C-alpha cells in the first residue's frame, strides 16, 4: 500500500501546508498593518487568496490533461510557489503593494496547477482504488500537519524575522518540494499517463506559456480590484459548469448520469466551503478582536493563529474517520459520500452554534477564551476532512478517464466560489478603523451573523440527505444501463 513514491508526495504535501498556510495566517496582519488595508478589503484579499487558487484548477486541469501531464504540472506548481513567495519577500521589504499582489497572484496560480494534478498523480502511486480511498484521508492529515505548524508558528516567526523573513522561509520549503519531485522524476513518469511519458511539443509549450500569462494577469487584476474581481470568479465558475454540462450532453447516458452526480456534489461542496472560508475571514476577525489568553492557560496562541486549531483537529480527524468508516464497512454499513457530507453539516451546525452562544454571551470585558475556539474548530475540522478528502475520491470513481483532471477541478471551482461568497458575506461584520469593539456590538452584529449561519447549516443537513437518495438512484440507473449495453454487445 505505502511506497516511496506516495511517501515522497506526502512530503511535498507537507511542504505545501507549511509554506502556504504560514503565508495565509500572516496575510491579515500584513495587509492591515504593513500595507494599511481596511478590514473589509483585507477580508476580500485573504478570502480570495484562499479560494482563487482552486478556481484556477480549471486551467490547471486543462493544462494537465491536454498539454503537460500531471507530473510536469505539479513540478511547475511548486516552482511557481517558490517564485511567488520570493515576490512577497520583495514586496514586504519595499512595502510595495503591486509586487505583493503579484506574489500572491503567482502563488494562487500555482495552487491552481497543483490542485488537479496532485490527486491524479497520487492515486497512481497505489495499486488499487480501494487503497487510494483508504489512504487519501491520511494524506489530508499530513497536509494538515504542515498547516498546523505553519499557522501556529508563523505569527511568532514574524515577530523575530519580520514578514519578509516568513515569506522567504515559505519559498525555501516550496523549493524543497520541487527538488523531491525532480529526485523521483523517473519512477513518477513511469506510473503516469502517456502524456507524462512523451516530450512536450513546442506548440504545447507555447500554448501553456500564453495561458499562464493570461491567467496570471487575470488573477493579478482580481486582487487589485476585488470589487470587480468577484464577478470574474462567478463568471469563470459558471463557464466551467456549463462546459461540464456540454461534455455530459455529448457522453453516453450512463456516463451522463454519473457526471450529473458530480454536479450535485459540487453544489454541496460549495455550500460547505462557505463555512470553511469563515476561518480566514469572519472567524479570524472575531478572534483578533476578542480572543485573549493562553489555550488551557499555558499554551501561547496568537489571536490570528486561532485557525491553527483547525489543522490540529484535522490531523486527528483523518485517521479517526478512516477507522470509523472502515469499521462500519466491515459491519455491512456502507454510507454514501453524500450521506457523509450530511454528517459534516451536522458538525458545522454544532461549530457555529457554539460560536453563536460564545459571542451572544460575551461579558463586559469583551473576551472569548481560546478554549471556545478549540472546540469550534474540532467540530468544523471533522466536517472538513469528510468533504475535503471524500468528494475528490468520489469524483475520481465516477468520472470518465479522459476528463478526470477537469472533473477534479470542479471541486476546486466549488472552493473558489465558496471562498468569494464567504468573503462577501463576511464583509457585513467588518468595522471601520478605530471603531471600538463593545459588548453590545459583539452580541448583536457577530451574534446575529453566526446565528443565521448556524440555522442555514441545519437546513443543509436535509438538502444533503435528499441529494444522497438522488445520487444513489442515478448511479444505480447508470450501472443498469452499462449491463444492458454489455448484453447487447455480446449478442451482436
C-alpha positions, 0 to 999 in steps of 0.5 A, spaced: 500 500 500 505 505 502 511 506 497 516 511 496 513 514 491 506 516 495 511 517 501 515 522 497 508 526 495 506 526 502 512 530 503 511 535 498 504 535 501 507 537 507 511 542 504 505 545 501 501 546 508 507 549 511 509 554 506 502 556 504 498 556 510 504 560 514 503 565 508 495 565 509 495 566 517 500 572 516 496 575 510 491 579 515 496 582 519 500 584 513 495 587 509 492 591 515 498 593 518 504 593 513 500 595 507 494 599 511 488 595 508 481 596 511 478 590 514 473 589 509 478 589 503 483 585 507 477 580 508 476 580 500 484 579 499 485 573 504 478 570 502 480 570 495 487 568 496 484 562 499 479 560 494 482 563 487 487 558 487 482 552 486 478 556 481 484 556 477 484 548 477 480 549 471 486 551 467 490 547 471 486 541 469 486 543 462 493 544 462 494 537 465 490 533 461 491 536 454 498 539 454 503 537 460 501 531 464 500 531 471 507 530 473 510 536 469 504 540 472 505 539 479 513 540 478 511 547 475 506 548 481 511 548 486 516 552 482 511 557 481 510 557 489 517 558 490 517 564 485 511 567 488 513 567 495 520 570 493 515 576 490 512 577 497 519 577 500 520 583 495 514 586 496 514 586 504 521 589 504 519 595 499 512 595 502 510 595 495 503 593 494 503 591 486 509 586 487 505 583 493 499 582 489 503 579 484 506 574 489 500 572 491 497 572 484 503 567 482 502 563 488 494 562 487 496 560 480 500 555 482 495 552 487 491 552 481 496 547 477 497 543 483 490 542 485 488 537 479 494 534 478 496 532 485 490 527 486 491 524 479 498 523 480 497 520 487 492 515 486 497 512 481 502 511 486 497 505 489 495 499 486 488 499 487 482 504 488 480 501 494 487 503 497 487 510 494 480 511 498 483 508 504 489 512 504 487 519 501 484 521 508 491 520 511 494 524 506 489 530 508 492 529 515 499 530 513 497 536 509 494 538 515 500 537 519 504 542 515 498 547 516 498 546 523 505 548 524 505 553 519 499 557 522 501 556 529 508 558 528 508 563 523 505 569 527 511 568 532 516 567 526 514 574 524 515 577 530 523 575 530 524 575 522 519 580 520 514 578 514 519 578 509 523 573 513 516 568 513 515 569 506 522 567 504 522 561 509 515 559 505 519 559 498 525 555 501 520 549 503 516 550 496 523 549 493 524 543 497 518 540 494 520 541 487 527 538 488 523 531 491 519 531 485 525 532 480 529 526 485 523 521 483 522 524 476 523 517 473 519 512 477 513 518 477 513 518 469 513 511 469 506 510 473 503 516 469 499 517 463 502 517 456 502 524 456 507 524 462 511 519 458 512 523 451 516 530 450 512 536 450 511 539 443 513 546 442 506 548 440 504 545 447 509 549 450 507 555 447 500 554 448 501 553 456 506 559 456 500 564 453 495 561 458 499 562 464 500 569 462 493 570 461 491 567 467 496 570 471 494 577 469 487 575 470 488 573 477 493 579 478 487 584 476 482 580 481 486 582 487 487 589 485 480 590 484 476 585 488 470 589 487 470 587 480 474 581 481 468 577 484 464 577 478 470 574 474 470 568 479 462 567 478 463 568 471 469 563 470 465 558 475 459 558 471 463 557 464 466 551 467 459 548 469 456 549 463 462 546 459 461 540 464 454 540 462 456 540 454 461 534 455 455 530 459 450 532 453 455 529 448 457 522 453 453 516 453 447 516 458 450 512 463 456 516 463 451 522 463 448 520 469 454 519 473 457 526 471 450 529 473 452 526 480 458 530 480 454 536 479 450 535 485 456 534 489 459 540 487 453 544 489 454 541 496 461 542 496 460 549 495 455 550 500 460 547 505 466 551 503 462 557 505 463 555 512 470 553 511 472 560 508 469 563 515 476 561 518 480 566 514 475 571 514 469 572 519 472 567 524 479 570 524 476 577 525 472 575 531 478 572 534 483 578 533 478 582 536 476 578 542 480 572 543 485 573 549 489 568 553 493 562 553 489 555 550 488 551 557 492 557 560 499 555 558 499 554 551 501 561 547 496 562 541 496 568 537 489 571 536 490 570 528 493 563 529 486 561 532 485 557 525 491 553 527 486 549 531 483 547 525 489 543 522 490 540 529 483 537 529 484 535 522 490 531 523 486 527 528 480 527 524 483 523 518 485 517 521 479 517 526 474 517 520 478 512 516 477 507 522 470 509 523 468 508 516 472 502 515 469 499 521 462 500 519 464 497 512 466 491 515 459 491 519 455 491 512 454 499 513 456 502 507 454 510 507 454 514 501 459 520 500 453 524 500 450 521 506 457 523 509 457 530 507 450 530 511 454 528 517 459 534 516 453 539 516 451 536 522 458 538 525 458 545 522 451 546 525 454 544 532 461 549 530 457 555 529 452 554 534 457 554 539 460 560 536 453 563 536 452 562 544 460 564 545 459 571 542 451 572 544 454 571 551 460 575 551 461 579 558 463 586 559 470 585 558 469 583 551 473 576 551 472 569 548 477 564 551 481 560 546 478 554 549 471 556 545 475 556 539 478 549 540 472 546 540 469 550 534 474 548 530 474 540 532 467 540 530 468 544 523 475 540 522 471 533 522 466 536 517 472 538 513 476 532 512 469 528 510 468 533 504 475 535 503 478 528 502 471 524 500 468 528 494 475 528 490 475 520 491 468 520 489 469 524 483 475 520 481 470 513 481 465 516 477 468 520 472 470 518 465 478 517 464 479 522 459 476 528 463 478 526 470 483 532 471 477 537 469 472 533 473 477 534 479 477 541 478 470 542 479 471 541 486 476 546 486 471 551 482 466 549 488 472 552 493 473 558 489 466 560 489 465 558 496 471 562 498 468 569 494 461 568 497 464 567 504 468 573 503 462 577 501 458 575 506 463 576 511 464 583 509 457 585 513 461 584 520 467 588 518 468 595 522 471 601 520 478 603 523 478 605 530 471 603 531 471 600 538 469 593 539 463 593 545 459 588 548 453 590 545 456 590 538 459 583 539 452 580 541 448 583 536 452 584 529 457 577 530 451 574 534 446 575 529 451 573 523 453 566 526 446 565 528 443 565 521 449 561 519 448 556 524 440 555 522 442 555 514 447 549 516 441 545 519 437 546 513 443 543 509 443 537 513 436 535 509 438 538 502 444 533 503 440 527 505 435 528 499 441 529 494 444 522 497 437 518 495 438 522 488 445 520 487 444 513 489 438 512 484 442 515 478 448 511 479 444 505 480 440 507 473 447 508 470 450 501 472 443 498 469 444 501 463 452 499 462 449 491 463 444 492 458 449 495 453 454 489 455 448 484 453 447 487 447 454 487 445 455 480 446 449 478 442 451 482 436 
